[in-house]
Amino acid sequence: MSAADVVAVARHDAPVRLTDEALAAMATSRAAVERLAAGSEPAYGVSTGFGALASRHIPPELREVLQVSLVRSHASGMGPAVEREVVRALMFLRTKTLASGRTGARPLLAETFVRMLNAGITPVVPEHGSLGCSGDLAPLAHCALVMTGEGEVLGMASDAAPGEVASGGAPPERVPASRALADAGLVPVRLAAKEGLALINGTDGMLGMLVLALRDLELLCATVDVTASMSVEALLGTDRVYRPELHAPLRPHPGQAVSADNMFRVMEGSAVVASHRTGDPRVQDAYSCRCAPQVNGAVRDTAAHAALVAERELAAAIDNPVVLESGEVSSNGNFHGAPLGYVMDFLAIAIADLGSMAERRTDRMLDPARSHGLPAFLAADPGVDSGLMIAQYTQAALVSENKRLASPASVDSIPSSAMQEDHVSMGWGAGRKLRRAVENLRRIVAVELVTAARALELRAPLAPAPATGAVVAALRESVPGMGPDRFTAPELAAAEAFVASGAVVDVAASVAGPIR
């Protein structure tokens, strides 16, 4: 399974199917579990309780009750429902692990999840409840509960944008799971030995949030290379510091070289830049301009490391206990979310810094003492008009929130299950704040885009680079340019949508070549 597969199913409702090989692997591992269940030797999760209650031997007549009770009790989340795309990613990834033939679950469970995904049935998963160890127990339990015909699902109209619901949007419509299954022609599943545990013991929520965030951040890094170029132009900066000979040969960080190349090509042919190439008394540009590739490049390299971790996790089959190729059913600790929690915290730090640098460029364009001839706050009539003054306030507030979100979740641990689970990853919390940080960064970049576009227009009659000029022209189809003060919030929202659509990158690339 690839990260692209996860995005396709989670965001775009791509259909899911199980291969014959997966069905055969599940049947083989199920036979091993059933042999163990028929024996007299206690086996964790099959004939014992869970966590601190693992010492209790469960007689055969109570083992089906054991699995149902596990799912019901663990579906203990609270708070607003997480986003539909996160739940779909979580279900898809759990299905992937079931299909690996390492959990000992019947093929029926994976088949039911596939049918739920293809029918658009999305369980209500509350935001709070996972410690990231043993995996995402509570979120997964809410999904498993729906499989059994209990709990609630999101109504079909609940297609909230990333972060919208859990960040304070209108609560989604909720439908009883029994009704949703019946409407889709699905029969609730009666869980057998070990199956409750197989449905809830994984890192699927953390991994899903990481994969989705990486996809968003890939676009945002490319977008920032374009908006930073527009800002440098508008501030009468130089493009010479982005020449290739100053990057890979001298400081061979891959992301830095990519960002510098993007910026150099995006600014090519700018009459604004050419106008001060000689005779400019300034020796160097400010760091927020000159060092943009170094910071955005470091973000790219951080994301590349996180993507490597995600790739490894996508190849994993996480459950406890697991069925080995030999047929042995063995306890393990692979459910611990540390690998995912660490990189999600690392990404939040990088995102906070990238947004902070973008805000500094915005502030510089609005300050007549540092903008090299632009009107105060880019206002039509400074004093009467405030221009983009408060847009920068909003941007600064988002930057400040991202700095708070950069505080790592993974350094914390609260013991649970009567000290049996005495060290937890808090990876789910790292994923939740990472999603919010990405959402904030998108808005921060939108403010820089609006500001830089207006500033470039104020440099007329000097023409911007063909690529940046094309971006300004495309933006003007939804966001008006210079003029007296007006209701600004809708324009910023339109700019955010423009960024989210990928249009900034697409338009620039149509002129300057691929923006990687």
N, C-alpha and C positions, 0 to 999 in steps of 0.2 A: 504494500500500500504506500502511496506517495502523499506528500503534503497537499498536492493539487487535488487528489481524490477527496481528501477530507474537506477542503474548501468547496469542491463541487457539490458534495452531498449536503454539507451544512448550510451553505448560502444559496445554492442554485437548485436544490432538490433533484440532483442527479439520481437516477434509479440505481438500486443496489441489487446484486444477485449473489448467490452462493455457488461456488464451483462444486463439481462432483468430488474433487479431491478433498475439499473442506468437509463435505458431508461424510466422506469415508473416514477422515481423521477424527472427527467428532464421535462417530460411532465406535471407533477403536478405543479411544480414551474413555468413553462411557462404559464400555465393557470392563475396563480395569477398575473403575469406581464401583461398579455393581458387584464385582468380585470382592472388593474390600468391604463393601457394606454388608455382604452376606457372611463375612467372617466374624470371629469372636474378638479379634484384637481391636482395641480402641483406635480410631483414626480421626484426627482433627478435622472438624467441619463435616464429617460424614456420620460419625457416631458419638461425637462429643459436643459440648457447648462451645462458645466462642470467647476469645479474649481471655479475661480473667476467669471465665466460667468454663474453660477448656477441660478442667479436671472432672467435670460431670459426664458420666457415661449415659448416653441416651438410648433407651431400648428401641428395637425396630418399629414398634407400633407408634412411636412418637416422632419418628425422624422426618416425616412429611410435615408435621406440625412445627418441628424445629426450624425447617427452612422458611416456612411462611411467617413464623414468629420473628425470625431474623430480619426479614425484609420489612415487615410492619414496624418493628421497634426501631430499625435504623433509619426509616423515613421520618426523621425528626428535624428537618430543616426549618428555618424561620426566615422571615423577611420577604422582600419582593421577589417575584419570579425572575430567574436569569433569562437571558436572551434566547430566543428560539434557535439561533445558529449554534450557540454553545451546547444546548441540549442535544441537538441533532448530531453535532460532532462527537459528543460524549457517547451517545447510543451507537453511532457508527463504529467508533473505536472499540467499544466493548464487544460489538458483534465481531469485529476483526479478531479479538482475542478468543472469543468463543469458537470461532471458525478455525483457530490454529490447532485444535485438537489437544490442547494442554490443560484445559479446565475440567474435563470430565463431564461436561454438561451434554445433555441430549441435543441432537441437531434441531429439535423443535424450538429450543430457546433462540438460537440464532435466526431460524426461519421466521419466528414471530417478530423479532426486532426488525428484520428486513421488511416484513410486511407493514409494520408500523411506520417505518421510515418512508416507504413508497406510498403509503396512504396519507402521509402528512400528519400523523398522530404524534404530538409533541408533549411529553409529560411536563407538568408544572414542577419545576425544581427550584426551591427557595435558595436565595443567595447565601445564607449563612448555615453552616453545619459541618463543613469538611475541615479536618486538620491536615489533610494531605498525607495521612498515614493512619490506618492501612489503606492507602489510596484515598479515593473520594467516596467514602462509604455512604454518607447521607445523600449526596446528589444521585449516585447510582441506585440507591435503594428507592428513591422516588420514581426512577424509571422502571425498576423491576416491579414495583407495586402496581404500576399501570398494566404491565404485562399480565398480572394475575387478575385484572379486572377491578382493582381498587384504586383509590387516589383520584387525581384530576389531570386533565390535559388542557393545553392552550387551545382556545378557539381558532378556527382557520383564519380569522381576521387579525390574529395577533402577530403579524410580521413586523415587529419593532426593529428599528435600525439598531446597529451595534451600540450597546450601552444605554439605550433609551429607557427601557423598563426599569432596570435596577438602578438607574441614575435619577429616577424621579418622574418618569413619564407616567401616562395614564395606565392603571393596572389592566392587564389583559383579561379578556373574557375567559372564563374557566368552565369546562364541561366535565361531567363525571366520566371516569375512564370506562366504566361499563357501557355507557351509551356510545362513546366514541368507538370502542372495539366492535360493538354490535353494528353500528352504521357502516363500518368497514368490512363487515363479514368475518371478523376474527373472533375466535373462541379463547377466553381467558385460560392461561396455562396453570396447571396444578404442579407445583414444584416437587421434584423428587430429591433423593439424597445428594447433598453437596451443592445443589443448583442455586439455592439462595446465595450462598457464599460466592459461587462463580459469577454471579451477576453484579456483585457490589465491590469486589476486592481488586481495584485497579486504579491507575493514574489517568484515566481517560478524560476527566474534566480538565485537569491541569494541562494535559497534552493538547486537547482541543483548543483551549484558549491560547496556548503558545503558538500553535500552527496558524490560527486566524490572525493573531497579532503580527506574526512575521510577514504574512501576506500584506497586511495594511502598511507595515513599516517599510517594506520594500518600495511600495509606491510613494510613500511620504519622503523617503530619502532621495529618490529621483526628483520629486517635486521641489524639495528644498534646494537642490542644485540649481533649478531654474529660478526660483524666487530669490535666492541669494544673488544670482547673476543679475537679475533685474535691479536689486537693491544696490549692488556695486556700481552698475551703470548710472543709476539715478544719483548716487553720491559722488559722481565724477571720480570713481576709483579706476585703478589700472587692471588690465587683464593679463599683464606680463607675469604676474606671480603664479599663474595657473599653467604656464608652459610645461610640457611633459618632462623636459630635461631637469626641472626642479623637483620632481617627485620620485618616480620609481627608481631612477639611478642613485638618488641621494638618500631616500628614506623609503625603503621598499615595502610599505604597507599597502596591500592591494586596494582596500577601500579608498584610501587617499588618492591613489592614482586615478581611479574611476571617477571620483568626484571632481578632481581637477580637470580631467579631460572633458567631462560634461560641461563644466563652467566655461572652459576655454572655447569650446565649439559654440555654445549658446550665445556667447558675447561677440562672436566673430562678425565683423562687418559693421560694428556699431559706430555711427558718426558721433555719438555722445562721447564714447571713449577716445576716439581719434582726436576730438577737439582739444584735448588737453595733454596729448602725448608728449608735446614739447613745451617748455617754458613753464611747467607747473612747479611752483616752489615747494610743494610737498615731497618728502622723500619716500614715505611709506604710508599705506592705508592703515586704518584701525584694525585691530585683531579680528573683530567680528566680520570684517570683509576679507582681510588677507589670509586668515587661518580657517576660512570656511571649509576647504577640502580636508584639512587635518581633523576637524571635529566631525563633519559628516562622514568622512572616511572611517574614523574610529567607530562611529555608530554602525556603519555597514559591516565592519569586521566583527563587531560584537554580535550583530545579527547573524553573521555567517557561522560563528561558534554556536550560537543558540540553535540554528538550523541543523547543525551536525548532531547536537543532542536530541533534537526532535526526530531526526532521521533514525537514530539508534533506537529511540523509544517506539517509533512506528514499526520497527522490526521486532519488537519485544512481544512476549506473551505473558502478561502479568496476572497472576492469581496466587492464592495460598490456601491449601496446598496445590501443587501442580502435578500433572501426570507426565512423567518423563518418557522418552522413546522406548525405554525398557519396560514400561508399564508400571514402574514404581511410582507411588504417590508420595510426594515429599513436601515437607514444610520448607519455607524459605522466607526471605525478607525483601523480595524484589518490588513489593508494593510501596516502598518508601519513596516519597516524592522529592528527595533532595536534588537529584540531577536537574529536574525541571524547575524547582523553586529557585535554585541558584541563578540559572540563566534568565529567568523572568525578572528577578530582582536586578540583575546586571542590565537587562534591557531598559528597565524603568529608569535607572541612573543615566544611561546614555540618552534616552529620550528627553529627560529633564534638561540635559546640557544642550542638546540640539535646539530645543525650544527656547532656551535662555539666550542663545546666540542670535536666533532669529529676532527675538524681541529687541535686542540691542541695536540691530540694524534698523528696525522700525523706528525706535526712539530717535536714532541719529537723523533719519529723514525728516522727522517732525520738528526738530530743534533748529531754528534759524542760525544759531551760533555754530553748528557743526554740519549743516546740510549743504554748504557752499552755494548759497543763492536761492534756495527754495523758500517759499513763504511759510510763516509759522504755522505748524500743524497742517500744512497743505490746505489751508482754508482759502475760500474765494475772497473773503474780506476779513482778514485777521482782526479780531476784536469784536466785530459784529458776529462773525462766524467762528465756531470752534474747530471746524474741520474734522480731522481724525483724532483729535485729542483723546476722547474717551474710548475710541476703539483700541488705542494703545493701553489704556487702563484695563480694559477687558483682557487684552493679551497678557498684560503683566499679572493679572489675577490668575490666569490659567498657568502661566509659568510658575508662579508661586505654589499653586496646588501640585503641579508636577514635582516640584522639589520636595514637598511633603510625601508624595507617593513614591519618591525614590528611596525613602527609608525602607530597608529590606525587611520583608516578612520572614525570610528563612533563617534569620538569626534568633527567632523566638521559638520556644517549645513549651507546651503545657502538657504535663503527663495526663493520661487518661486510662480508662478501663482498669481502675484500681492498681495503677502503676505497672500493669503488664505492657501497655503501650507508653513507655516512659520517655520516649523521644519522638517527636513528630516534626514533619517538614514545614507545615504551614504553606505548602505549595499552592493550594487553592486560593488562599488570600493573596499570594504573589500574582496569580493569574488575574484575579479580580481587579487589583489595582493597576496591573499592566494594561488591561483593556481601557480603563479610565484614562491612563496616561496617553495612550495612543489617540483616543478621542480628543483629548485636550490638545495634543500636538497638531492634529488636523486643523483645529480652530486657530491655533497660533499661526500656522502657516498661511491660513486664509487671510488673516489680518495683514501679514507681511505682503501677500500678493496684492491686496487692495491698495495698500500704501505705496508699494513700489510702482504699481501701474499708474497711479495718479502722479507720482513724482516724475516718472518718465515722460508723461504727457506735458508736464510743466517745463521740461527741457526743450520743447519745440522752439524754434524750427529744427533743431538738431534731431535727427532720426535715431531711434534705438536700433539695436541689432535686428536683422530680419526675424530671428527666432523669438526674441523677447517682444518685438512689435506684434508678431502674430498672436502671442499669448494675450497681450493687452487687447487686441481687436476682438479675440474670441470672448474674453471676459466681459467686454462691453455689451455683448448680446444679452447678458443677464444682470450686470452691475453697471449702473451709469457712472460717468466720469465726473469731471470737475463741475462745480455749481454751488449755489447757496446751501446752507445746512438743511438737512432733511432727515427723515426717519431712517436711521442708519442700520438698525438691527436686521431688517429684511435683506439689505444688501450684503451684510456680513454672512448671513445664513446662505444666501445664493452663492457667495464666494466659497463657503465651506463645501457646498454641494459640487461646485465646479472642481475643487481640489479632490474630493472623494471620487468623482467620476473618472479621474485620471486624465482629464482634458488638458491640464497644464503640461503634463509630460507628452501627451500625444501631439498637441499642437507644436510644441517646441521641437519635438523629434521629426515632425514632418518637414521642418526647415533645416535643422542642424544635424540630422542623422540620429541614430539610436541613443536614447538617454538611458543608460544602464542603471 
